Amino acid sequence: MRMYDIIARKRDGFAHTREELEFLIHGFVNGTIGEEQVAAWLMAVYFQGMTGEETAVLTSLMEHSGDQIDFGSIDGIVVDKHSTGGVGDKTTLVVAPLVAAAGVLVGKLSGRGLGFTGGTIDKLEAINGFQTAISAQQFLQQVQQIGIALAGQTANLVPADKKLYALRDLTATVESIPLIASSIMSKKLASGAHKILLDVKFGSGAFMQQPEQAELLARTMVQIGNSLGRQTVAVLSSMEEPLGYAVGNSLEVQEAMDTLQGHGPADLTELCLTLSGQMIFLGQKAATAEQGYQMAAALLEQGAAWQKFEQLVNAQGGNLPQGLPQAQYQLAVCASQSGVVSGIDAKAIGHCSMLLGAGRESKHGAIDLSAGVLLRKKTNDTVKAGEQLAILHYNAAYQQRAQEAALVLQQAYQIDNGPVQQSPLVWKILCD
């Protein structure tokens, strides 16, 4: 078998056999197939696509290319959650302890953020002492003992995806739906959970701009998960404006904690309850997702979710009483006219937070955990000229960029004469 022939078959629109994909993935991981040939194959996939069966086989091969978590010794159903990312998306910090409080086991391996979408591991590390690098044994024991563990991905988790993604990033093939779906699902499958919930975002603050694009990606991932024996459900949610009011690591952690204590923003709370309801249903602690939603709402009101969050933080070495990182400076950005907020460009808000140091501009770049944006106004809020739209949080190293960030933020707000009809927060739920 030759890589040349595999490239030519995909270039000409043919579906790969399992043997061809095995040859490709194994050869690329062990170094017997060079990057230039895999780059050519990626471009062929970008233009010709892959069948559902091809994508599932590719995903499975990537899943088995490195370390895997085995929950076989765990007594119960382990449910995992993945979000495709968005501005102000801190749902995992709320949903994971809320679902665990309902008696569903939650074992989640997460990554760091790149760009403006943020990463769960970065947010958790804003909590003083919180250990995200724990051993597989500790991860499994913690899930069994307290029902929840949130940790960073191991270095050898799905090495095929690491190599493929780096090459996709260099060859303008990141946007291919089969390649995105196999990348996400290979990591979720290798993480070992029995059931998977996907929160697939669309809108200006998400990777997928249009809901139809997001739905295609969601359906592809659901089909992969179900075909490989993991029950998978996808929730399609809007990211036309930031979720909640906080954007930036420590600011988002504080907002998540407020939500766990029953006084979070309405949009964040609603989405978290929806996601939790689905996970509680998947974990067989509720007869329906609607019943799971009601159970989650009751646990939030009773304080059980907050208690589980405290238990998680303590188990992984965190110290909540020491507080979260605080930026040195705050700069208020005010409205230049009166009216009603008719829209907020979520991507621009994300860019603003990056200018302040809250986002990672390269894979191994440093971030400022205390920096970010705290919105004061959301869509359909009334605002007067001179009234605060948002507050920028930043440190001395970013003082020169703060004024640029303020201008970006002001331009992100659209202010008109009256209210607008917003698209629903949850657009669709897919289970097959």
C-alpha positions as CSV (number, residue, x, y, z in Angstrom):
1,M,0.0,0.0,0.0
2,R,1.3,3.5,-0.9
3,M,0.3,6.9,0.5
4,Y,0.4,8.2,-3.0
5,D,-2.5,5.9,-4.0
6,I,-4.5,6.9,-0.9
7,I,-4.1,10.6,-1.7
8,A,-5.2,9.9,-5.3
9,R,-8.3,7.9,-4.3
10,K,-9.5,10.7,-2.1
11,R,-8.6,13.4,-4.7
12,D,-10.8,11.5,-7.1
13,G,-13.7,11.3,-4.7
14,F,-13.5,7.7,-3.5
15,A,-14.2,6.5,0.0
16,H,-11.3,5.0,1.9
17,T,-11.3,1.4,3.3
18,R,-10.4,0.8,6.9
19,E,-7.1,-0.6,5.9
20,E,-6.2,2.6,4.0
21,L,-7.0,4.8,7.0
22,E,-5.1,2.4,9.3
23,F,-2.0,2.7,7.0
24,L,-2.3,6.5,7.0
25,I,-2.8,7.1,10.7
26,H,-0.3,4.5,12.0
27,G,2.3,5.7,9.4
28,F,1.8,9.4,10.3
29,V,2.0,8.8,14.1
30,N,5.2,6.6,13.8
31,G,6.8,8.9,11.3
32,T,7.0,6.6,8.2
33,I,4.6,8.9,6.3
34,G,5.8,12.5,5.8
35,E,3.9,15.7,6.5
36,E,3.9,16.7,2.8
37,Q,1.8,13.7,1.8
38,V,-0.6,14.0,4.8
39,A,-1.0,17.7,3.9
40,A,-2.0,16.7,0.4
41,W,-4.5,14.2,1.8
42,L,-6.0,16.8,4.1
43,M,-6.6,19.1,1.2
44,A,-8.2,16.3,-0.7
45,V,-10.5,15.6,2.3
46,Y,-11.3,19.3,2.5
47,F,-12.6,19.3,-1.0
48,Q,-14.1,15.8,-1.4
49,G,-15.3,15.2,2.2
50,M,-15.8,11.8,3.9
51,T,-18.7,9.5,4.3
52,G,-20.1,8.9,7.8
53,E,-18.5,5.4,7.9
54,E,-15.1,6.8,6.9
55,T,-15.3,9.5,9.5
56,A,-16.3,7.0,12.2
57,V,-13.3,4.8,11.3
58,L,-10.9,7.7,11.2
59,T,-12.2,8.8,14.6
60,S,-11.8,5.3,16.1
61,L,-8.2,5.0,14.8
62,M,-7.3,8.4,16.2
63,E,-8.9,7.4,19.6
64,H,-6.7,4.3,19.8
65,S,-3.5,6.1,18.8
66,G,-2.4,6.8,22.4
67,D,-3.6,6.8,26.0
68,Q,-7.2,6.0,26.9
69,I,-9.1,6.3,30.2
70,D,-10.9,3.1,31.2
71,F,-13.9,3.5,33.4
72,G,-14.6,-0.3,33.4
73,S,-13.9,-0.5,37.1
74,I,-16.3,2.3,37.9
75,D,-19.7,1.4,39.4
76,G,-22.1,3.6,37.5
77,I,-22.6,5.5,34.2
78,V,-20.0,8.2,33.5
79,V,-21.2,11.2,31.5
80,D,-18.9,13.7,29.7
81,K,-19.6,17.1,28.2
82,H,-17.9,19.0,25.5
83,S,-18.5,22.5,24.2
84,T,-17.2,23.8,20.8
85,G,-16.4,27.0,22.6
86,G,-17.6,30.6,22.7
87,V,-17.1,33.9,24.4
88,G,-17.9,33.7,28.1
89,D,-18.6,30.0,27.9
90,K,-18.1,28.8,31.5
91,T,-20.9,26.2,31.5
92,T,-18.7,23.3,32.5
93,L,-17.9,25.0,35.9
94,V,-21.6,25.0,36.6
95,V,-22.9,21.9,34.8
96,A,-20.4,19.4,36.0
97,P,-21.0,19.8,39.8
98,L,-24.7,20.3,39.2
99,V,-24.9,17.0,37.4
100,A,-22.7,15.3,39.9
101,A,-25.0,16.6,42.7
102,A,-27.8,14.6,41.0
103,G,-25.8,11.4,41.4
104,V,-24.5,11.2,37.8
105,L,-20.7,10.4,37.6
106,V,-18.8,13.1,35.7
107,G,-15.3,12.5,34.4
108,K,-14.0,15.2,32.1
109,L,-10.6,15.8,30.5
110,S,-10.4,19.4,29.2
111,G,-7.9,21.4,27.2
112,R,-6.6,25.0,27.4
113,G,-8.0,27.8,25.4
114,L,-6.7,29.2,22.1
115,G,-7.8,32.5,20.9
116,F,-10.9,34.2,22.4
117,T,-12.9,31.1,23.3
118,G,-11.2,30.3,26.6
119,G,-10.4,26.8,28.1
120,T,-11.9,25.1,31.1
121,I,-8.4,24.2,32.4
122,D,-7.3,27.8,32.3
123,K,-10.4,28.8,34.2
124,L,-9.9,26.2,36.9
125,E,-6.3,27.3,37.4
126,A,-7.6,30.7,38.4
127,I,-8.6,29.0,41.6
128,N,-5.6,29.1,44.0
129,G,-3.9,25.7,44.3
130,F,-6.3,23.8,42.0
131,Q,-4.4,20.9,40.4
132,T,-5.5,20.1,36.9
133,A,-2.5,17.7,36.2
134,I,-3.6,14.6,38.1
135,S,-2.7,11.0,37.4
136,A,-5.2,8.7,35.6
137,Q,-5.5,6.7,38.8
138,Q,-6.4,9.7,40.9
139,F,-8.8,10.8,38.2
140,L,-10.6,7.4,38.3
141,Q,-10.6,7.3,42.1
142,Q,-12.0,10.8,42.4
143,V,-14.9,10.0,40.0
144,Q,-15.7,6.9,42.1
145,Q,-15.4,8.6,45.5
146,I,-17.0,12.0,45.0
147,G,-18.7,11.6,41.6
148,I,-16.7,14.2,39.7
149,A,-13.2,15.0,38.4
150,L,-12.1,17.8,36.0
151,A,-8.5,17.5,34.7
152,G,-6.2,18.3,31.9
153,Q,-5.6,16.0,29.0
154,T,-2.6,13.7,29.2
155,A,0.3,14.4,26.9
156,N,-0.3,11.2,25.0
157,L,-4.1,11.4,24.6
158,V,-4.9,11.0,20.9
159,P,-1.4,11.9,19.5
160,A,-2.8,11.4,16.0
161,D,-5.1,14.3,16.5
162,K,-2.3,16.5,17.8
163,K,-0.2,15.9,14.7
164,L,-3.2,16.2,12.3
165,Y,-4.5,19.4,13.9
166,A,-1.1,21.1,13.7
167,L,-0.9,20.3,10.0
168,R,-4.5,21.3,9.4
169,D,-3.7,24.7,11.0
170,L,-0.8,25.1,8.6
171,T,-2.7,24.0,5.5
172,A,-6.0,25.9,5.7
173,T,-8.0,22.7,6.2
174,V,-9.2,23.3,9.8
175,E,-12.8,24.0,8.6
176,S,-13.5,20.6,7.2
177,I,-16.5,19.1,9.0
178,P,-15.2,15.4,9.0
179,L,-11.8,16.5,10.3
180,I,-13.4,18.8,13.0
181,A,-15.8,16.0,14.1
182,S,-13.1,13.3,14.2
183,S,-10.8,15.6,16.2
184,I,-13.3,16.4,18.9
185,M,-14.9,12.9,19.1
186,S,-11.6,11.0,19.2
187,K,-10.6,13.0,22.4
188,K,-14.1,12.4,23.9
189,L,-14.0,8.7,23.2
190,A,-10.4,8.3,24.5
191,S,-11.5,10.1,27.7
192,G,-13.6,7.0,28.4
193,A,-17.1,8.3,29.4
194,H,-20.0,6.0,28.7
195,K,-22.3,8.9,27.5
196,I,-21.4,12.2,25.8
197,L,-23.2,15.5,25.7
198,L,-22.1,18.1,23.1
199,D,-22.8,21.8,23.3
200,V,-22.3,23.0,19.8
201,K,-22.2,26.8,19.4
202,F,-23.1,29.0,16.5
203,G,-22.9,32.8,16.0
204,S,-20.3,35.6,15.9
205,G,-18.6,34.4,19.0
206,A,-18.3,30.7,17.9
207,F,-16.2,28.7,15.5
208,M,-19.3,28.0,13.4
209,Q,-21.0,31.2,12.4
210,Q,-24.3,29.8,10.9
211,P,-26.7,27.5,12.7
212,E,-26.9,25.3,9.7
213,Q,-23.1,24.8,9.8
214,A,-23.3,24.0,13.5
215,E,-26.1,21.5,12.9
216,L,-24.1,19.7,10.3
217,L,-21.1,19.4,12.7
218,A,-23.4,18.3,15.5
219,R,-25.1,15.6,13.5
220,T,-21.7,14.3,12.3
221,M,-20.4,14.0,15.9
222,V,-23.7,12.5,17.2
223,Q,-23.5,9.8,14.4
224,I,-19.9,9.1,15.2
225,G,-20.5,8.6,18.9
226,N,-23.6,6.5,18.4
227,S,-22.0,4.3,15.8
228,L,-19.0,3.7,18.1
229,G,-21.2,2.6,21.0
230,R,-21.3,5.8,23.0
231,Q,-24.8,7.4,23.3
232,T,-24.3,11.0,22.2
233,V,-26.6,14.0,22.3
234,A,-26.0,17.5,21.0
235,V,-27.5,20.8,22.1
236,L,-27.1,23.6,19.5
237,S,-26.9,27.0,21.4
238,S,-26.5,30.6,20.3
239,M,-23.3,32.6,20.8
240,E,-24.5,35.8,19.1
241,E,-23.6,37.7,22.2
242,P,-21.3,36.6,25.1
243,L,-22.8,34.1,27.5
244,G,-23.4,35.8,30.8
245,Y,-21.6,39.0,31.6
246,A,-18.1,37.9,32.4
247,V,-15.3,37.2,29.8
248,G,-11.9,36.2,31.1
249,N,-10.7,33.4,33.4
250,S,-11.1,34.6,37.0
251,L,-14.1,36.8,36.1
252,E,-15.8,33.8,34.6
253,V,-15.0,31.6,37.6
254,Q,-16.6,34.2,39.8
255,E,-19.7,34.3,37.6
256,A,-19.9,30.5,37.6
257,M,-19.7,30.4,41.4
258,D,-22.5,33.1,41.6
259,T,-24.6,30.8,39.3
260,L,-23.9,27.8,41.5
261,Q,-25.1,29.8,44.5
262,G,-28.4,30.6,42.7
263,H,-27.8,34.2,41.6
264,G,-26.2,33.9,38.2
265,P,-27.2,35.6,34.9
266,A,-30.5,34.3,33.4
267,D,-29.0,33.1,30.0
268,L,-26.1,31.3,31.7
269,T,-28.4,29.7,34.2
270,E,-30.9,28.6,31.6
271,L,-28.3,27.0,29.3
272,C,-26.7,25.2,32.3
273,L,-30.0,23.8,33.4
274,T,-30.8,22.6,29.8
275,L,-27.4,20.9,29.5
276,S,-27.6,19.4,33.0
277,G,-31.1,18.0,32.3
278,Q,-29.7,16.2,29.3
279,M,-26.8,14.8,31.2
280,I,-28.9,13.7,34.1
281,F,-31.2,11.9,31.6
282,L,-28.1,10.3,29.9
283,G,-26.9,9.2,33.4
284,Q,-30.3,7.5,34.0
285,K,-31.1,9.6,37.0
286,A,-34.2,11.0,35.3
287,A,-36.8,9.4,33.1
288,T,-36.7,12.3,30.6
289,A,-34.5,15.3,29.9
290,E,-37.3,17.6,31.0
291,Q,-37.4,15.8,34.4
292,G,-33.6,16.1,34.6
293,Y,-34.0,19.9,34.0
294,Q,-36.4,20.2,37.0
295,M,-34.1,18.1,39.1
296,A,-31.2,20.3,38.3
297,A,-33.2,23.5,39.0
298,A,-34.1,22.1,42.5
299,L,-30.5,21.1,43.3
300,L,-29.3,24.6,42.3
301,E,-31.9,26.2,44.6
302,Q,-31.1,23.8,47.5
303,G,-27.4,24.6,47.3
304,A,-26.4,21.0,46.5
305,A,-24.5,22.1,43.3
306,W,-22.5,24.6,45.2
307,Q,-21.6,22.0,47.9
308,K,-20.4,19.6,45.1
309,F,-18.3,22.4,43.6
310,E,-16.6,23.0,46.9
311,Q,-16.0,19.3,47.3
312,L,-14.4,19.2,43.8
313,V,-12.1,22.1,44.5
314,N,-11.0,20.7,47.8
315,A,-10.3,17.3,46.3
316,Q,-8.0,18.8,43.7
317,G,-6.1,21.1,46.1
318,G,-7.9,24.3,45.5
319,N,-8.4,27.0,48.1
320,L,-11.6,29.1,47.6
321,P,-11.2,31.3,50.7
322,Q,-8.0,32.8,49.3
323,G,-10.0,34.4,46.5
324,L,-9.4,34.7,42.8
325,P,-6.8,36.8,40.9
326,Q,-7.7,40.5,40.6
327,A,-6.4,42.8,38.0
328,Q,-4.7,46.0,39.0
329,Y,-6.7,48.4,36.8
330,Q,-10.3,48.8,35.7
331,L,-11.5,51.0,32.8
332,A,-15.1,51.8,32.3
333,V,-16.3,52.0,28.6
334,C,-19.4,54.2,28.2
335,A,-22.1,54.6,25.6
336,S,-21.8,57.5,23.2
337,Q,-25.6,57.7,22.7
338,S,-28.8,56.8,24.3
339,G,-31.1,54.0,23.1
340,V,-31.5,50.2,23.4
341,V,-28.8,47.7,22.8
342,S,-29.8,45.9,19.6
343,G,-26.8,43.6,19.4
344,I,-23.3,42.8,20.7
345,D,-20.6,41.4,18.5
346,A,-19.4,38.5,20.6
347,K,-16.3,37.9,18.5
348,A,-15.3,41.6,19.1
349,I,-15.7,41.2,22.8
350,G,-13.5,38.1,22.7
351,H,-10.9,40.1,20.7
352,C,-11.1,42.8,23.4
353,S,-10.4,40.3,26.2
354,M,-7.4,39.0,24.2
355,L,-6.0,42.6,23.9
356,L,-6.1,42.7,27.7
357,G,-4.2,39.4,28.0
358,A,-7.0,37.1,28.8
359,G,-6.7,35.0,25.6
360,R,-3.9,32.9,24.3
361,E,-2.5,34.1,20.9
362,S,-0.4,31.0,20.3
363,K,-0.7,27.4,21.5
364,H,2.0,27.8,24.1
365,G,1.4,31.5,24.9
366,A,1.0,32.9,28.3
367,I,-2.3,34.4,29.6
368,D,-3.3,36.7,32.3
369,L,-5.8,34.9,34.5
370,S,-7.1,38.1,36.1
371,A,-7.7,40.0,32.9
372,G,-11.0,40.3,31.0
373,V,-14.2,42.1,30.4
374,L,-17.2,42.5,32.6
375,L,-20.3,43.6,30.6
376,R,-22.8,45.9,32.2
377,K,-25.4,45.9,29.3
378,K,-26.8,43.0,27.2
379,T,-29.1,42.9,24.2
380,N,-32.4,44.8,24.7
381,D,-31.1,46.7,27.7
382,T,-31.8,50.4,27.8
383,V,-28.8,52.6,28.0
384,K,-28.2,56.3,28.4
385,A,-25.3,58.3,26.8
386,G,-22.4,58.2,29.3
387,E,-23.7,55.1,31.0
388,Q,-21.3,52.1,31.4
389,L,-21.4,49.4,28.7
390,A,-18.6,47.3,30.3
391,I,-15.6,47.4,32.5
392,L,-12.2,46.3,31.3
393,H,-9.9,44.5,33.8
394,Y,-6.2,44.6,33.1
395,N,-2.7,44.8,34.5
396,A,0.2,47.2,34.0
397,A,1.7,45.2,31.1
398,Y,-1.4,45.8,29.0
399,Q,-2.0,49.5,29.8
400,Q,-1.1,50.6,26.3
401,R,-3.6,48.1,24.7
402,A,-6.4,49.0,27.1
403,Q,-7.4,52.1,25.0
404,E,-7.5,50.0,21.9
405,A,-9.6,47.4,23.7
406,A,-12.0,50.1,24.8
407,L,-12.5,51.3,21.2
408,V,-13.0,47.7,20.1
409,L,-15.6,47.1,22.8
410,Q,-17.5,50.3,22.1
411,Q,-17.7,49.4,18.4
412,A,-19.0,45.9,19.4
413,Y,-22.2,47.4,20.8
414,Q,-25.0,48.4,18.4
415,I,-27.5,50.8,20.0
416,D,-30.8,51.6,18.2
417,N,-34.2,53.0,19.1
418,G,-36.1,49.9,20.2
419,P,-35.9,46.3,21.3
420,V,-35.1,43.5,18.8
421,Q,-36.2,39.9,18.6
422,Q,-33.4,37.6,19.7
423,S,-32.8,34.1,18.4
424,P,-33.5,31.4,21.0
425,L,-30.6,30.5,23.3
426,V,-31.1,26.8,22.5
427,W,-31.9,26.2,18.8
428,K,-32.1,22.4,18.5
429,I,-31.4,19.2,20.4
430,L,-30.1,16.2,18.4
431,C,-29.9,12.7,19.6
432,D,-29.5,10.7,16.3
